[in-house]
Structure formats: structure tokens, C-alpha cells
Amino acid sequence: MSVQASIDISFARGQDPSEILNKLIDFGWEIGFGGKVMFLPENGFDEYEWVVWDLKRFDILDFLDETKKIGKAGITLVLSNDVGGEFLISRDLVSFSLSINRVLLVDRVPDFSWYISRILPALDGVEIFSIQCETIL
């Protein structure tokens, strides 16, 4: 049986999604997983049509420019231990779907504090309005 788990972080004020993505990358979140990168291109965002490219083909600077232009980003990020998932970033929210090598607290329940402690420091200087964690077993 599949488990869905997510963390939504709402901002108190609108943010530039490309800057939020840059902060996560600067903090150690990586765009590559298994030599691939999964992301939402500008023309696939509304339908959530994720595409997978070889990491060598992907240009993060072009993606950041596109993110700045459309005001949102969708990309898979992992930490060095290959734990991560899909990030949807808008001006008001980071929505993170925990889907890759989930860190568990017990049984099928994710250790949300583990993830939050690796996201919030990256968002230093960003005023957080709310954090919502959800698991659907």
C-alpha cells in the first residue's frame, strides 16, 4: 500500500521562487538523482507534466531564469544521502512531496522533523507563516 507524505511551508510575504530554489541548492539540496533530473517545464506546469532529462542536458541557470519568468518551479531535489522528493515552489508556498528514500520515524510514518531541520535553515531570512505536515497511509 502506498503512502503519501508532504510538507507545505507558507510564507508570510511573497517570495521570488527562483531565490527560494537557489537557497535550497546553496544549502545542499541537489538537482540530480541517479544521473537524472525531474522537473516541470514552463509549458507542462499547469498539467503537472513532469519530464526527466539526463543531468548533463539540464541547465540550472536556464531553469532559474524560467522560474523567475513564470513565478513558479517544480523540480526534484535530494540531499547527498539521496533522500528527497518533488518541490513545488511559488511566491507564497513551498510544497514538498517526500517520495525518494523516505526517512521514517516509525513504520510508514515519516520523520517530519528530520526534513524540516534540512529545509528551514535554507530559508533563513524568509518569514514563515505556517508549516503543515501530512501523511496519508
C-alpha positions as CSV (number, residue, x, y, z in Angstrom):
1,M,0.0,0.0,0.0
2,S,1.3,3.4,-1.0
3,V,2.0,6.2,1.5
4,Q,1.7,9.9,0.6
5,A,3.6,12.4,2.6
6,S,4.1,16.1,2.2
7,I,5.3,19.3,3.9
8,D,3.8,22.7,3.0
9,I,5.6,25.8,4.1
10,S,3.7,29.1,3.6
11,F,5.4,32.4,3.5
12,A,4.3,35.5,5.4
13,R,5.2,37.6,2.3
14,G,5.6,36.8,-1.4
15,Q,9.0,35.5,-2.4
16,D,10.8,35.0,-5.7
17,P,10.6,31.3,-6.3
18,S,14.0,31.3,-8.1
19,E,15.6,32.7,-5.0
20,I,14.0,30.1,-2.8
21,L,15.3,27.4,-5.1
22,N,18.7,28.9,-5.1
23,K,18.7,29.0,-1.2
24,L,17.8,25.3,-1.1
25,I,20.6,24.4,-3.6
26,D,23.1,26.6,-1.7
27,F,22.2,24.7,1.5
28,G,23.0,21.3,-0.1
29,W,19.9,20.2,-1.9
30,E,20.9,18.7,-5.3
31,I,19.0,18.6,-8.6
32,G,20.4,15.3,-9.7
33,F,19.3,11.8,-8.7
34,G,20.7,8.8,-10.4
35,G,22.2,11.0,-13.2
36,K,18.7,12.4,-14.0
37,V,16.7,15.5,-13.2
38,M,13.0,15.6,-13.0
39,F,11.2,18.9,-13.4
40,L,8.2,20.7,-14.7
41,P,8.9,22.8,-17.8
42,E,7.1,26.0,-18.3
43,N,4.6,24.5,-20.8
44,G,3.9,21.5,-18.5
45,F,3.4,23.2,-15.2
46,D,-0.4,23.6,-15.3
47,E,-1.0,19.9,-16.0
48,Y,1.9,18.7,-13.8
49,E,3.6,17.0,-16.8
50,W,6.9,16.2,-15.2
51,V,9.8,15.5,-17.6
52,V,13.0,13.6,-16.9
53,W,16.3,14.6,-18.5
54,D,19.9,13.5,-18.2
55,L,21.6,15.7,-15.7
56,K,24.2,16.6,-18.3
57,R,21.5,18.1,-20.5
58,F,19.9,20.2,-17.8
59,D,21.0,23.8,-17.4
60,I,20.1,25.0,-13.9
61,L,20.7,28.7,-14.9
62,D,18.2,28.4,-17.7
63,F,15.7,26.8,-15.3
64,L,16.2,29.5,-12.7
65,D,15.6,32.2,-15.4
66,E,12.4,30.3,-16.5
67,T,11.4,30.1,-12.8
68,K,11.8,33.8,-12.4
69,K,9.8,34.5,-15.6
70,I,6.8,32.3,-14.7
71,G,6.9,32.8,-10.9
72,K,6.9,29.1,-10.0
73,A,9.1,26.0,-10.1
74,G,8.7,22.3,-9.9
75,I,11.8,20.1,-9.5
76,T,13.0,17.1,-7.7
77,L,15.7,17.8,-5.1
78,V,17.7,15.3,-3.0
79,L,20.3,15.6,-0.3
80,S,23.7,13.8,-0.6
81,N,22.2,10.7,1.0
82,D,19.6,10.5,-1.8
83,V,16.7,11.5,0.4
84,G,14.3,13.9,-1.2
85,G,11.3,14.4,-3.5
86,E,9.4,16.8,-5.6
87,F,9.4,20.5,-4.7
88,L,6.7,22.9,-6.0
89,I,7.7,26.4,-5.3
90,S,5.5,29.5,-5.8
91,R,5.6,33.1,-4.4
92,D,3.6,32.0,-1.4
93,L,4.5,28.4,-0.7
94,V,6.9,25.5,-0.9
95,S,5.2,22.2,-1.2
96,F,7.4,19.2,-0.8
97,S,6.3,15.7,-1.6
98,L,8.5,13.2,0.3
99,S,9.0,10.5,-2.3
100,I,12.6,9.4,-2.5
101,N,14.2,7.2,0.2
102,R,11.9,8.5,2.9
103,V,13.3,8.9,6.4
104,L,10.9,7.2,8.8
105,L,10.1,7.8,12.4
106,V,8.2,4.6,12.9
107,D,6.7,2.0,10.4
108,R,5.4,4.1,7.5
109,V,5.3,7.5,9.3
110,P,7.9,10.0,8.0
111,D,10.2,11.8,10.4
112,F,9.0,15.3,9.5
113,S,11.4,17.0,12.0
114,W,14.3,15.5,10.0
115,Y,13.1,17.1,6.8
116,I,12.1,20.4,8.4
117,S,15.6,20.7,10.0
118,R,17.0,20.4,6.5
119,I,14.7,22.9,4.8
120,L,14.1,25.7,7.3
121,P,17.8,26.7,7.7
122,A,18.0,27.1,3.9
123,L,15.1,29.6,4.1
124,D,17.0,31.8,6.5
125,G,15.6,35.3,6.2
126,V,12.3,34.2,4.9
127,E,9.4,34.8,7.2
128,I,7.4,31.6,7.6
129,F,3.6,31.9,8.1
130,S,2.8,28.2,8.6
131,I,4.1,24.7,8.3
132,Q,1.8,21.8,7.6
133,C,2.9,18.1,7.5
134,E,0.6,15.4,6.2
135,T,0.8,11.7,5.8
136,I,-1.9,9.6,4.1
137,L,-1.4,5.9,5.0
